[in-house]
Amino acid sequence: MRLSVLDQAPITGGKTPQNALEYAVELAQVAEELGYDRMWLAEHHGSDAFASSAPEIITAYIAAKTNRIRLGTGGTMIMHYSPLKMAEVFKTLSALAPGRIDFGVGRAPGGDQRSIYALSQGNNPDFDHLYEKLDTTLTLMNDEVPEELLYKHTIATPQKVVLPESWLLGSSGNSAIEAGRRGMGYSFAQFFMLGSMRKEIFELYRYHFKPSAFMEKPEINVAYLVTVAETKEEAEYQAKPQDIARIHLAQGRMEQLMSPEEAKNYQLSEEEKVGIQTNRQIHLVGTAKEVADKLRQDAEEYGFQEAMICSIAHSQEQRLNAYRLLAKEML
C-alpha cells in the first residue's frame, strides 16, 4: 500500500502563518525522503487555524524544492474559480513539474459564509452546477473545445503539456459515481464523518469508471487523521489537542491547536468526553504498528491502494516524527 500526505498547513498555538508554510515545505521534503507517494495541500478560507488558503501556490513553491514526490491540491474548491483559470493554473504547474502534479477537486466551500460571499465578490455562490464546471475545466485542460459558448473561442494555455492527474474528493456514493464517469481518481475523506466509508461506495466508483486522458484505471486513496508516537501513552498525550479541536469544530469554533500541556489541563464536560470517544473512530491514535495494522486492515476490507495521512501535532518535531514512524513501519 502506498502512503501519501494531506497537509492543511495548521497554525498551532504560539506559531505564525509563516511558520506553518515553512513547516509544509519541510514536511514535503521529509516525506519525499521517506518514500511517501504524494502530498496534497488543502484549501481553507477565513480561519486563523490554517495557512493553506492558496494551495496551488504552495504546490508550485514546494515543487521547486523537491524532486520526486507528487504534489497537488486536496482540494481546489471548484465553486470559487473559473474553469479557464483552473485549467491554466494546473497546466502551468504541470509544465513546470511534468508528471508530478495532481488536480484534486473539492465541492465544499472551504470556509464560512462570509468567506464564500467574499470569494464570489458578493454574488450568490453557485452550488448547483459544480459538476458542469468540472467538466468544462477538464475539457479545457485536455486542449479540447467545451460545449459552452462562453468557452468555445478560447484556449487554456500552455497547451500540449503533460496532463496532471485529476482527482475528485468526496465522502458519498454520488461523488464516487461522478469521479468514475469522468475517469478521475477518487479520494475518500474518511476523517470527515463517522460511519461514512462503505465498500459499496468504492464498488460504485469502479463500476462507473471510464478510462480518460487523466487516468487509465481506477485509483482510490483514503484520507485519515492520524496521531502516532513511540508508545500508546505518548500518542494519547499528543492526540488530545486534536480531540479537543474537533469537539470545538463541531460547536462551530475553529481554533488554533493548543499544546499537549494545555490540553492535559483542559477540563472536559461529560458530553465532550463522550464526543471525543466517538470521534476516535475516525482519528487513529497509537503506535506506528497499531495504526499500520488498522490501515492495512481497511485497505484489504475496502480494496483501496493508498492511504493519505493527515497528522496535525502541535509541534513540527512531533508531526515529522509521526510520519517517520509510520513510514518505517509501512514503507
N, C-alpha and C positions, 0 to 999 in steps of 0.2 A: 504493500500500500504506500502511495506517495503522501508526503506531508507538505503542507503549504502554510502560509502565514496570512492572517487577516489583521490589519492594524488600523486602529481608529485615531492614532496619534493622541492618546489620552494626556490631558494636562492634570497631573496629580497635585495634591496639596503641597504648596511650597515651591512648585516648579512654574516655569513660564511657558507660554506657547512656543517660543523659540526653542526651549529645551525639548519640548515634545516633538518638534520636527527634526531636530538633531538626533533624537533618540530613534526616530523612524528610519533615518539613514543608517545609523549604526546597526539597528536590527536587521535591515536588509542585507548588509554586508556580512554580519554574523550568520544569518540564515543561509546565505549563499555558500559560505564556507562549510556549513554543517550538512549541506545537501538537500535543503528544502527546495521544492519544485518551483513555487511561485510565491509572490507576495502582492496582496491587494490592499489598497487604501480605501477606507470608507468615506462617505460624504455626509458631513453634519453641518448644520447651519444654526445660528442663533444660540449657541451654547459656549460657555467658558470652560466646559469639561473636555472638549475635543478640539484639536487644532487642524483636523483634516477637513477643511471646507472646500478645497480645490484639489481633489486627488489626482487629477490629470497633470497638474503642475508638479506635485511631489513625485509622481511617476517619472516625469521627464528628468528631474534632478537626480533621482536615485539611479535611473538607467545610465546616467553618465558616470556614476561612481561604483557600478557593479559590472560584471562581465557575462554571467551566465543566467542567473535567476530570472524567471519570467516576472513581469510587472504589469500592474493594471489597476482597475477600479473595481471595488466591491461594495457599492457600485456607483456608477454615474446615475444620478437621479434624473431620469429622462424627461420628467414633466417640466423641468426648468429650462430646457435648451432647445434650440433649433436643430432639426435633423442635419441640415447642411453644416452647421458648426460642429456638431458631434462627429460627423464623418470626417471633416477636415482635421480636427484635433487628433483623432486616433490614427488617421492615415499618416499624419506628420510624425507622431510618436513612432509608428511602425517603420517609417522611412529612416528614422534616426537609430532605431534599435530593432532591426528586422528579425523576426522570429522570436521576439521576446515580449510582445505587447498583448495584453488582454483588454478587451472592451467588455467590462462587466456592467450590466444594466439593472437598475433597481426602479421599481414603480412607486415606491414610497416617497414622501416629500423630503425626508431627512432633516426636518426642522419643525418649529412650531408655526402656528397660524400667521404670526407677524412676519416670520421669515419667508413663508410661502408667498405672501402677497408682495413683499418687498422684491423678491426674485422675479415676480411676474409684473413688476412695475405698477402695481395697483390693479391690474386686470384680474378678472376671475380665473383662477387656475383651471386648466382643462384636465380633469381626472378621467374622462370618458373615452379618449382616443389615443391612449398610450401605445397600444399595440400597432395602430396605424402609423404612429410616429416612429416606432421602432422599425417597421417595415421600410419606411422611406429612408431612414438612416442607413440600414443595411444595404439597400439598393444603391444609394449614393456611394457608400463605402466600396462597393464592388464595381464601381465605374459603369453602372447601368443607369438607365433613364427611368425615373419614377413615373407613376401614372398621374400624380397630382400636377395640375397645370402650373402651380407655383414653382415647382422644381424641374419642370421639363426642359427649361432653356438655360440651365447652368450645370456646372460640373463641380465635383468635390476634389480639390487639389490637395496634395500632389497625387497624380494618377499613376497607375501601374506600379504600385508598391506591394510588398508582401502584406497580405491582409492580417490584421490582428485576429486572434481567437475571439469569438464573441460568445458571451455567457449571459443567461438570464437568471437573476436572483429570485428566490421565492420561497414560500413555505406552504403551498397549497397545490392541489391537483390541477387547478386551472393553469397556473403558471408552468407546470411541468408539461402539459399538453402543448401550450403555446411555444415553449422552448423547443420541443421536439419537432413541431411543424416547420419551424424556421431553421432547423439544422444548427441550433446553438447548443452549447454546453448548459447544463443545469446545475446551479449552485443552491443547495438547500440550507436554510438558516435554522439549524437545529436549536440554537440558543435563543431563538425568538419567543417560542411559546411551548407550554407543556403539551406532551402527547401529540405533537403535530407530525412527527415522522412516521410514515406508514409505507409498507412495501408497495402498496397499490400506486402511490404517487410516482415512484421510480419506474414501475411497470408501465404506467400510462406514458411516461416520457419516452421510454424505449419503444413502445408500440407505435407512437406517433412520429418517431424520429425519421426525418428525411435528410440524407446527406446534402451538404451545401458547400459553397466555396469557403465557408468559415470553419467547418468541422466535418470530417468524413464519417465519423462514427459517434455513437452516443458517449458522452462523458459526463460523469456526475461527481461533484465534490460536496462534502457536508461540512458546514462551519460549526465549530464547537467553542464554547467558553471553557477555558482550562486553567487550573492553578496546580502547578507541580512543584514539589520540593523533595529534598533528600529523604525526609520522613513524613509520615502521615500527619504527625502533630505540627510540624512546621508548615505543611501545606494548609492545614486548617487555620493556623495563625495568619498566614498570608492571604487566605481567601476571604476572611471576614470583612475587610473593607469593600470588596466587590459584592458580597452578600448584602451588605447594608445599602450600597449604592443601587442595587436592583430593587430593593424594597422601596427606597425613596423614589426611584423612577416610576414605579407603579402608582405612587402617590402624586405623580406629576412634578417631581422635583429632580432635575438633572444637575448633579453637583460634582465638584471635583472629588476625586478619590481621597479619602482620609488615610492616614498612615495606619499600619497594623497596631501600633501602640495606642493610637486614638480609638481604633475600633475595639480593642480589647476592653477599654474602659467605658464604651458606649452602652448605655442602658437600653436594652431592647424590651419592648412590650411583649406580652404573651402572643399577641396577634402577629407581631413581626417575627418572633421566633418560629412560629408555625409557617409563615411565609418563606422564611429562609430555608427551612427543611424541604418545603415543596419545591422551591427553585433549584435545590441541589439535584433534582432530576435532569436539569439541563446545564448545570455548572459542574464540570468534572473536577474533583478535588482529590489529590492523593499523591502517592509516589509515582514515578515515571512508569513503573511496571503496572501498577493498578490502573492508571489512565490508559496505557497502551493496550492492556488486556481488554478494556471496555471498547476502545476504538476498533480493535481487531474483531471483537465480537459483533459490533454493529455492522462493520464492513461485510462480514460473512452473512449476517442475517438479512441485510438490506441490499447487498450487492453493489456497493459503490467502490470506486478505485482510489479516492483521495480524501484525506481529512484536512480541513483548513483550520488552523489553530489560532484562536484569539485569546491571548493571555494578557491580562491587564493587572500588573502589580504596581504597588506604589513606587517602588524604586526600579530604576533601569537595570541595576545589577541583578535583582531578583527576577525580573522579566526575562532577561537574557539567559539566566540560569535555567529557567523553566524550559525554554526552547532547547537549550543544550542537553538537558537531562532526557527530554523526550526523544531528541534525535539519536542520542546514544543508545536508547532502548529500542528504537524502531528503524533507524536508517543504517 
